[in-house]
C-alpha cells in the first residue's frame, strides 16, 4: 500500500480589532519618530522604540496560517505565525476518529451540545468558507476541531473512512 499525503494551507483573516491596533501602532511609531526628530531626541526615543516593538509583534499575530496535513491514517493541524513559528494544534489518529461532517449538520448535534467536549477552531474566518468539524477521542476526552479542507482532502478521507466522513 502506498503512502498518500495531502497538505492544505489556509490563511487566517485578521479581525478588524487586530488591524486597527496594528495600524494605530504604526501611526504612533511614525508620529513618535517625527516628534523625536523635531522636538525632543531624548524624551521621545524610548516611546518610539516601544511602539515599533509592539507594532512588530502585532504584525506577527495578524499574519496567521493553518496547515492541515493528511498522511495515511493521521491528520495533523498546525498553526503558523508570521511564517516563522509553527505550533502543533492537533495530531489526530484517524483510528480514534468518530466523525467528520460539515459544520451545522445534524450528525454533530449530540457532540456540539455536550459541555465536556473540547472545541477548537482552525479556520480562516472567511464567510464563504466550507467548514468541517472533526470529532475524535483522545485519552477518553472528545474533541471537536473546525477546519477547512479542500475537496481533494475530503474525498480522500471519505474513500478511506466512508462511514465516518459525511459529505
RAZI-V724003 format. One record per run of one state. SS is the DSSP state (A for helix, B for strand, O for the rest). FROM is the first residue (numbers start at 1). LEN is the number of residues. If there is no record, write none. Layout:
ss=(SS,SS)
from=(FROM,FROM)
len=(LEN,LEN)
This chain:
ss=(O,B,O,A,O,A,O,B,O,B,O,B,A,B,O,A,O,B,O,B,O,B,O,A,O,B,O)
from=(1,5,13,16,39,45,63,64,72,74,82,85,94,97,103,106,113,118,123,132,139,141,148,151,161,165,166)
len=(4,8,3,23,6,18,1,8,2,8,3,9,3,6,3,7,5,5,9,7,2,7,3,10,4,1,2)
